[in-house]
Amino acid sequence: MKVIVMGAGVIGVASAWYLARAGHEVVVLERNAGAARETSFGNGGQISVIHAEPWANPAAPWKLLRWLGKEDAPLLFRLRADAAQWSWGLKFLGECTSARTRHNTVQLLRLGLYSRESLQALRAETGIEYDHLERGILQYFTSEKEFAKADGGAQLMRELGCERLLIDADEAVRIEPALAQIRPQLVGATYSRADESGDVYLFTTRLAERCAALGVQFRYGVRIQRLHAEGGRMRGVEYADESGAYQVEKADAYVLALGSFSPQLARTAGVDLDIFPVKGYSVTLPVLEPALAPTVCLTDEEHKVVFSRFGDRLRAAGTAEINSYSMELNRVRCEAIVRRTLDVFPGVSRAELAQYWTGLRPSTPSNVPYIGRSKVEGLYLNTGHGTLGWTHGCGSGRAIADIIDGRQPDCDFAFCGTDQP
Ligand SMILES: Cc1cc2nc3c(=O)[nH]c(=O)nc-3n(C[C@H](O)[C@H](O)[C@H](O)COP(=O)(O)OP(=O)(O)OC[C@H]3O[C@@H](n4cnc5c(N)ncnc54)[C@H](O)[C@@H]3O)c2cc1C
């Protein structure tokens, strides 16, 4: 079967890999000059299966209100006269009840477990290197009030069969000695030993090379204009090639993996998707003093910043801005991340060496992605992975390949194309 994959982020490339492994002829269409040049370029690096709670949770509405208009707030809703933003925001609020949060967490956890197992198998099979670490994720707290709530999340994970330990500050420093410098501020932590980290850009570009070796054709520099659907079935994808000429490419199946830009293209085939871009930032610093840098992946709960060590680099990422498609770099938000990094790890690097990056998380209100069939025959969805696209990348790619082949993926997840509730 010939399959066109739209988008060469981590989701598109993982889809291409599993489809090619299943023996399909695969063509990937991507507007950039290479893979992983947009949201899958500079993310936080966490494979955070056991920290799967969505942003939409019972505490979120109050935090959003408190942070409204605060330029360096971890989560910032910039209210605009944009119907899509308001509609998404209202649905987000609808996902903040305890029952919905629990339901969504269970979905995200199941997909995460399946995805981590798929990533580990892929790693063993291919030997792919991407500065990955298997030292767990440690989420540390500097506020007694927030730490008091940590037990709830840990308990839910235990109920679901996953170990997220509640530990004291001394134990946190024993696990990650680089936290010693902020020991007086630490009040406690949670630790999920089975979680991992790694550089999504290295992973995606190296997996794309392996896909090409299997015969996958990557057409870079082509901009998809619209999907041709007629009589309830896909007929082709129209794109402008590098010279600006329009082409229509046809296949037996089509996978939509365009990240934050999926809704616009899906609409041309009559499919509505609840995806809105949630902007985030990261900074990458060269590690000048290795002994001062962490090797366990960390989450700074109060500042909502994550830290991942990639060899001789330290990545710090965070903040969320629900605003628009603007890719403008907001220096205030980047500088806040650098400041926090150097407060936690003084001397590890120098602020003037920081490389800033911004990306748009393709977010559904629940953070649960669309994976599966759409109402248009032949059009499959693999998009809307929000805060967890790297964590869920391999599982999503493997699942969509199974679904296209008519097999039920080996994961108890609500594979919900838009034809199902
Ligand atoms: C600051 C930040 C930190 C994050 N940290 C983590 C983390 O620690 N762990 C985690 O699991 N996730 C994290 N994420 C989320 C994760 O990075 C995303 O969910 C994931 O990268 C989305 O992948 P994607 O392939 O769907 O989208 P993308 O990587 O954006 O890929 C979509 C591709 O489609 C292409 N495209 C779009 N429109 C067109 C068109 N018209 N024609 C042709 N090509 C087109 C784009 O060029 C792009 O290459 C983070 C995100 C951000 C922003």
PDBQT file of the ligand as one rigid body, heavy atoms in Angstrom, charges set to zero:
ROOT
HETATM    1  C1  LIG A 501       8.786  24.196  25.243  1.00  0.00    +0.000 C 
HETATM    2  C2  LIG A 501       8.305  22.800  24.955  1.00  0.00    +0.000 A 
HETATM    3  C3  LIG A 501       8.725  21.748  25.762  1.00  0.00    +0.000 A 
HETATM    4  C4  LIG A 501       8.261  20.461  25.532  1.00  0.00    +0.000 A 
HETATM    5  N1  LIG A 501       8.739  19.441  26.313  1.00  0.00    +0.000 NA
HETATM    6  C5  LIG A 501       8.324  18.159  26.090  1.00  0.00    +0.000 A 
HETATM    7  C6  LIG A 501       8.842  17.095  26.868  1.00  0.00    +0.000 A 
HETATM    8  O1  LIG A 501       9.695  17.280  27.739  1.00  0.00    +0.000 OA
HETATM    9  N2  LIG A 501       8.355  15.834  26.640  1.00  0.00    +0.000 N 
HETATM   10  C7  LIG A 501       7.408  15.597  25.675  1.00  0.00    +0.000 A 
HETATM   11  O2  LIG A 501       6.965  14.459  25.542  1.00  0.00    +0.000 OA
HETATM   12  N3  LIG A 501       6.940  16.592  24.885  1.00  0.00    +0.000 NA
HETATM   13  C8  LIG A 501       7.368  17.865  25.069  1.00  0.00    +0.000 A 
HETATM   14  N4  LIG A 501       6.890  18.887  24.287  1.00  0.00    +0.000 N 
HETATM   15  C9  LIG A 501       5.872  18.584  23.274  1.00  0.00    +0.000 C 
HETATM   16  C10 LIG A 501       6.452  17.960  21.990  1.00  0.00    +0.000 C 
HETATM   17  O3  LIG A 501       7.616  18.656  21.604  1.00  0.00    +0.000 OA
HETATM   18  C11 LIG A 501       5.388  18.018  20.880  1.00  0.00    +0.000 C 
HETATM   19  O4  LIG A 501       4.197  17.409  21.327  1.00  0.00    +0.000 OA
HETATM   20  C12 LIG A 501       5.873  17.285  19.621  1.00  0.00    +0.000 C 
HETATM   21  O5  LIG A 501       7.118  17.789  19.188  1.00  0.00    +0.000 OA
HETATM   22  C13 LIG A 501       4.846  17.439  18.503  1.00  0.00    +0.000 C 
HETATM   23  O6  LIG A 501       5.334  16.735  17.392  1.00  0.00    +0.000 OA
HETATM   24  P1  LIG A 501       4.567  16.785  15.991  1.00  0.00    +0.000 P 
HETATM   25  O7  LIG A 501       5.322  15.887  15.085  1.00  0.00    +0.000 OA
HETATM   26  O8  LIG A 501       3.117  16.558  16.204  1.00  0.00    +0.000 OA
HETATM   27  O9  LIG A 501       4.671  18.322  15.537  1.00  0.00    +0.000 OA
HETATM   28  P2  LIG A 501       5.884  19.072  14.816  1.00  0.00    +0.000 P 
HETATM   29  O10 LIG A 501       7.182  18.658  15.365  1.00  0.00    +0.000 OA
HETATM   30  O11 LIG A 501       5.574  20.519  14.812  1.00  0.00    +0.000 OA
HETATM   31  O12 LIG A 501       5.813  18.495  13.339  1.00  0.00    +0.000 OA
HETATM   32  C14 LIG A 501       4.834  18.904  12.409  1.00  0.00    +0.000 C 
HETATM   33  C15 LIG A 501       5.532  19.067  11.073  1.00  0.00    +0.000 C 
HETATM   34  O13 LIG A 501       4.566  19.432  10.091  1.00  0.00    +0.000 OA
HETATM   35  C16 LIG A 501       5.158  20.366   9.208  1.00  0.00    +0.000 C 
HETATM   36  N5  LIG A 501       4.121  21.164   8.547  1.00  0.00    +0.000 N 
HETATM   37  C17 LIG A 501       3.159  21.928   9.141  1.00  0.00    +0.000 A 
HETATM   38  N6  LIG A 501       2.370  22.488   8.195  1.00  0.00    +0.000 NA
HETATM   39  C18 LIG A 501       2.835  22.060   6.982  1.00  0.00    +0.000 A 
HETATM   40  C19 LIG A 501       2.424  22.273   5.643  1.00  0.00    +0.000 A 
HETATM   41  N7  LIG A 501       1.388  23.067   5.308  1.00  0.00    +0.000 N 
HETATM   42  N8  LIG A 501       3.128  21.666   4.647  1.00  0.00    +0.000 NA
HETATM   43  C20 LIG A 501       4.181  20.851   4.938  1.00  0.00    +0.000 A 
HETATM   44  N9  LIG A 501       4.622  20.613   6.197  1.00  0.00    +0.000 NA
HETATM   45  C21 LIG A 501       3.950  21.213   7.213  1.00  0.00    +0.000 A 
HETATM   46  C22 LIG A 501       6.021  21.221  10.118  1.00  0.00    +0.000 C 
HETATM   47  O14 LIG A 501       7.039  21.868   9.394  1.00  0.00    +0.000 OA
HETATM   48  C23 LIG A 501       6.547  20.199  11.122  1.00  0.00    +0.000 C 
HETATM   49  O15 LIG A 501       7.812  19.694  10.750  1.00  0.00    +0.000 OA
HETATM   50  C24 LIG A 501       7.347  20.201  24.479  1.00  0.00    +0.000 A 
HETATM   51  C25 LIG A 501       6.957  21.242  23.642  1.00  0.00    +0.000 A 
HETATM   52  C26 LIG A 501       7.431  22.534  23.855  1.00  0.00    +0.000 A 
HETATM   53  C27 LIG A 501       7.023  23.636  22.940  1.00  0.00    +0.000 C 
ENDROOT
TORSDOF 0
